[in-house]
Amino acid sequence: MITGTTKLIAHLGYPTESFKAPLIYNPYFQKNGIDAVVVPMGCRPEDYPAFLKLLFRLSNIHGALITMPHKVSTMALLDETSTNAKVAGSCNAVRLGSDGRLIGDMFDGEGFVRGLLRKGKKVEGAHALIAGAGGVGSAIAASLAQAGVGHLAIFDANQTTATALLDRLKKYYPQLEVTVGSADPAGFDIVVNATPLGMRRGDPLPIDIDRISPSTFVGEVVLTKEITPFLEAVRARGCAFQVGTDMLFEQIPAYLEFFEFPTTTADNLRAIAKLG
């Protein structure tokens, strides 16, 4: 039930047809008696800067979930951003501070790292390779750095993109060992596919499977299929792994904390989600 006291969380992106967040948050709010609602709002890029500012003038607005294509452009519209958002170069959550300031954070990578930790994988001091330095890869790199990873290797087909992420990491984590340029997974404790490869039938594997050790923990970000061809291949090698939807569900407790709502576990969210 939506009333005049309901806290409004806007889900901002364009187009909205594929949005999943309302199907996870709203059942959770309803079950736990939280007077809040997530509402999809389709906003074209040319309208977005003005709309975001006006949105937060509403008296019942509490925050916003930000998705494509607005994650990067949001950064210039905020009064305060977290280190994770600055390293990622993008933002996927905005809340209104008590003083009216817009505060932004990035939780894609936080969800990924929480998933690793909950599965018992040690992150602090680990050697990690991320294939893909775009939005999600940058967010994962930011959260791995925050969690104390020892060495981070970045590969992207676009060298400029990889170098830009390297520069941001060095600015905020000057002691972190960061390298760019190679996708060779040999010798790494954690290997992440943060590329779109695996979304479409016939895509090549993002990393040379024969070079991955069975002791390596492998992460995937593709959401369209739980066990992608890449995960099928690493599973056959004996690797422990994390599916793409784990990152989605694991980040929601962090979102809830950011919005100052009662939090929960990823398992509980999976159980009550209405994804169909």
C-alpha positions as CSV (number, residue, x, y, z in Angstrom):
1,M,0.0,0.0,0.0
2,I,1.4,3.4,-1.0
3,T,0.3,6.3,1.1
4,G,1.2,9.9,1.7
5,T,3.9,8.8,4.1
6,T,5.6,6.3,1.8
7,K,9.3,7.0,1.1
8,L,9.9,7.1,-2.7
9,I,12.9,5.4,-4.2
10,A,13.2,6.3,-7.9
11,H,14.7,3.7,-10.2
12,L,16.2,5.8,-12.9
13,G,17.3,4.6,-16.3
14,Y,16.2,4.2,-19.9
15,P,14.5,2.2,-21.1
16,T,12.8,0.6,-18.1
17,E,11.4,-2.7,-19.5
18,S,14.2,-4.9,-18.2
19,F,14.3,-3.4,-14.6
20,K,14.4,-6.0,-11.9
21,A,15.0,-4.0,-8.8
22,P,11.3,-3.3,-8.0
23,L,10.7,-7.1,-8.1
24,I,13.2,-7.5,-5.3
25,Y,12.9,-4.4,-3.1
26,N,9.1,-4.0,-3.1
27,P,8.4,-7.6,-1.9
28,Y,11.0,-7.1,0.8
29,F,9.5,-3.8,1.9
30,Q,6.0,-5.3,2.0
31,K,7.0,-8.4,4.0
32,N,8.9,-6.3,6.6
33,G,6.4,-3.5,7.0
34,I,8.8,-0.8,5.6
35,D,6.9,2.2,4.3
36,A,8.8,2.6,1.0
37,V,8.5,1.8,-2.6
38,V,10.8,1.5,-5.6
39,V,9.3,3.0,-8.8
40,P,10.8,2.7,-12.3
41,M,11.2,6.1,-14.0
42,G,12.3,6.2,-17.6
43,C,14.4,9.3,-18.3
44,R,16.1,10.0,-21.6
45,P,19.8,11.1,-21.3
46,E,19.1,14.6,-22.6
47,D,16.5,15.2,-19.8
48,Y,18.4,13.5,-17.0
49,P,20.5,16.3,-15.4
50,A,17.5,18.6,-15.0
51,F,15.2,15.8,-13.9
52,L,17.5,14.4,-11.2
53,K,17.7,17.8,-9.6
54,L,13.9,18.3,-9.7
55,L,13.3,14.8,-8.4
56,F,15.1,15.5,-5.2
57,R,13.0,18.6,-4.7
58,L,10.0,16.3,-4.0
59,S,9.1,16.2,-0.3
60,N,8.6,12.4,-0.2
61,I,11.7,11.5,-2.2
62,H,14.2,9.3,-0.2
63,G,16.7,8.2,-2.8
64,A,17.3,6.8,-6.2
65,L,18.7,3.7,-7.8
66,I,20.7,4.6,-10.9
67,T,21.1,2.4,-13.9
68,M,22.1,2.6,-17.6
69,P,22.7,5.0,-19.2
70,H,23.0,7.4,-16.3
71,K,25.6,5.9,-14.0
72,V,28.5,8.0,-15.4
73,S,26.7,11.3,-15.9
74,T,25.3,11.2,-12.4
75,M,28.8,11.9,-11.0
76,A,28.8,15.5,-12.1
77,L,25.4,16.2,-10.5
78,L,26.3,15.2,-6.9
79,D,27.5,17.2,-3.9
80,E,29.4,14.2,-2.3
81,T,30.6,10.9,-3.7
82,S,32.2,7.8,-2.1
83,T,35.7,6.7,-2.9
84,N,34.2,3.6,-4.6
85,A,32.2,5.9,-6.9
86,K,35.2,8.0,-7.7
87,V,37.4,5.0,-8.6
88,A,34.6,3.4,-10.6
89,G,33.9,6.7,-12.3
90,S,30.2,6.1,-11.9
91,C,27.4,6.0,-9.4
92,N,24.3,3.7,-8.9
93,A,22.8,5.0,-5.7
94,V,21.9,8.6,-4.6
95,R,20.3,9.7,-1.4
96,L,19.3,13.0,0.1
97,G,21.4,14.1,3.0
98,S,19.9,15.8,6.0
99,D,21.3,19.1,4.7
100,G,19.8,18.7,1.3
101,R,23.0,17.6,-0.3
102,L,23.0,14.8,-2.9
103,I,25.2,11.9,-1.8
104,G,26.2,9.2,-4.3
105,D,27.8,5.7,-4.0
106,M,28.5,2.7,-6.2
107,F,27.5,-0.8,-5.0
108,D,28.1,-3.1,-8.1
109,G,31.6,-3.9,-6.8
110,E,30.5,-4.1,-3.2
111,G,28.0,-6.8,-4.1
112,F,30.7,-8.8,-5.9
113,V,33.1,-8.6,-3.0
114,R,30.4,-9.4,-0.4
115,G,29.7,-12.5,-2.4
116,L,33.3,-13.6,-2.4
117,L,33.6,-13.0,1.4
118,R,30.4,-14.9,2.2
119,K,31.7,-17.8,0.2
120,G,34.8,-17.9,2.3
121,K,37.2,-16.4,-0.2
122,K,40.1,-14.3,1.2
123,V,40.4,-11.0,-0.6
124,E,42.9,-9.2,1.6
125,G,46.3,-9.6,0.0
126,A,45.0,-11.7,-2.9
127,H,46.1,-11.4,-6.5
128,A,43.2,-10.6,-8.8
129,L,42.7,-10.3,-12.5
130,I,39.7,-8.3,-14.0
131,A,38.9,-8.7,-17.7
132,G,36.9,-5.7,-18.6
133,A,37.5,-2.1,-17.3
134,G,34.2,-0.6,-18.2
135,G,31.5,0.3,-15.6
136,V,31.1,-3.0,-13.8
137,G,34.8,-3.9,-14.0
138,S,35.8,-0.5,-12.6
139,A,33.3,-0.9,-9.8
140,I,34.7,-4.3,-8.9
141,A,38.2,-3.0,-9.0
142,A,37.2,-0.2,-6.6
143,S,35.7,-2.6,-4.1
144,L,38.6,-5.1,-4.3
145,A,41.0,-2.2,-3.7
146,Q,38.9,-1.1,-0.7
147,A,38.9,-4.7,0.6
148,G,42.7,-4.8,0.6
149,V,43.5,-6.8,-2.5
150,G,47.3,-7.2,-2.8
151,H,47.7,-7.0,-6.6
152,L,45.2,-6.0,-9.3
153,A,45.7,-6.7,-12.9
154,I,43.4,-5.0,-15.4
155,F,42.7,-6.1,-19.0
156,D,40.5,-4.3,-21.5
157,A,40.5,-4.5,-25.3
158,N,40.5,-0.6,-25.1
159,Q,43.8,0.3,-23.7
160,T,42.7,3.9,-22.9
161,T,39.8,2.5,-20.7
162,A,42.2,0.3,-18.8
163,T,44.8,3.1,-18.3
164,A,42.1,5.4,-17.1
165,L,41.1,2.9,-14.4
166,L,44.7,2.4,-13.5
167,D,45.1,6.2,-13.0
168,R,42.0,6.3,-10.7
169,L,43.2,3.4,-8.7
170,K,46.6,4.9,-8.2
171,K,45.1,8.2,-7.1
172,Y,43.0,6.8,-4.4
173,Y,45.1,3.7,-3.5
174,P,48.7,4.7,-4.1
175,Q,50.1,1.7,-2.3
176,L,48.2,-0.9,-4.4
177,E,50.1,-2.8,-7.0
178,V,48.2,-2.4,-10.3
179,T,49.2,-3.6,-13.8
180,V,47.4,-3.4,-17.1
181,G,47.6,-5.1,-20.5
182,S,47.5,-8.9,-20.0
183,A,44.6,-11.2,-19.7
184,D,46.7,-14.2,-18.7
185,P,45.0,-15.7,-15.7
186,A,48.0,-17.9,-14.6
187,G,49.0,-17.3,-10.9
188,F,45.9,-15.3,-9.8
189,D,43.8,-16.2,-6.8
190,I,40.7,-14.4,-8.2
191,V,39.7,-14.0,-11.9
192,V,36.7,-12.0,-13.0
193,N,34.9,-11.7,-16.3
194,A,33.6,-8.2,-16.3
195,T,33.1,-8.1,-20.1
196,P,29.8,-8.7,-21.9
197,L,31.2,-11.9,-23.4
198,G,28.8,-14.7,-22.6
199,M,25.6,-12.7,-23.1
200,R,25.1,-13.9,-26.7
201,R,25.3,-17.4,-28.1
202,G,28.6,-18.0,-29.9
203,D,30.6,-15.4,-27.9
204,P,34.3,-16.4,-27.4
205,L,35.4,-17.2,-23.9
206,P,36.8,-14.0,-22.3
207,I,39.9,-15.7,-20.8
208,D,42.1,-18.6,-21.7
209,I,40.6,-21.4,-19.7
210,D,43.7,-23.6,-20.0
211,R,45.7,-21.1,-18.1
212,I,43.4,-21.0,-15.1
213,S,44.4,-23.0,-12.0
214,P,41.8,-25.2,-10.4
215,S,42.5,-23.3,-7.1
216,T,41.5,-20.0,-8.7
217,F,38.2,-18.4,-7.6
218,V,36.3,-17.2,-10.7
219,G,33.6,-14.5,-10.8
220,E,31.1,-13.7,-13.6
221,V,29.0,-10.6,-14.1
222,V,26.8,-11.7,-17.0
223,L,23.2,-11.9,-15.8
224,T,21.3,-13.3,-18.8
225,K,22.3,-16.9,-18.0
226,E,23.3,-18.2,-14.6
227,I,25.9,-20.7,-15.8
228,T,27.6,-19.1,-18.7
229,P,29.9,-21.0,-21.1
230,F,32.8,-19.4,-19.2
231,L,31.5,-20.7,-15.8
232,E,30.8,-24.1,-17.4
233,A,34.5,-24.3,-18.5
234,V,36.0,-23.2,-15.2
235,R,33.6,-25.6,-13.3
236,A,35.0,-28.4,-15.4
237,R,38.5,-27.4,-14.2
238,G,37.4,-27.6,-10.6
239,C,37.3,-23.9,-9.9
240,A,35.0,-22.4,-7.3
241,F,32.9,-19.6,-8.8
242,Q,30.3,-16.9,-8.3
243,V,27.4,-16.4,-10.8
244,G,26.4,-13.0,-12.0
245,T,23.1,-12.8,-10.1
246,D,25.0,-13.2,-6.8
247,M,26.5,-9.7,-7.4
248,L,23.0,-8.3,-7.9
249,F,21.5,-9.9,-4.7
250,E,24.6,-9.3,-2.5
251,Q,24.7,-5.6,-3.2
252,I,21.1,-5.0,-2.1
253,P,21.8,-5.3,1.6
254,A,24.5,-2.6,1.1
255,Y,21.9,-0.4,-0.7
256,L,19.5,-0.9,2.2
257,E,22.2,0.3,4.6
258,F,23.0,3.3,2.4
259,F,19.3,4.3,2.4
260,E,19.1,3.6,6.2
261,F,16.5,0.9,5.9
262,P,16.6,-2.4,7.9
263,T,18.9,-4.7,6.0
264,T,18.8,-8.4,5.3
265,T,20.7,-11.2,3.6
266,A,21.1,-12.0,-0.1
267,D,19.5,-15.5,0.6
268,N,16.4,-13.9,2.1
269,L,16.1,-11.5,-0.9
270,R,16.3,-14.4,-3.3
271,A,13.6,-16.3,-1.4
272,I,11.1,-13.4,-1.6
273,A,11.9,-11.8,-4.9
274,K,9.2,-11.9,-7.6
275,L,11.4,-12.3,-10.6
276,G,9.1,-15.0,-12.1
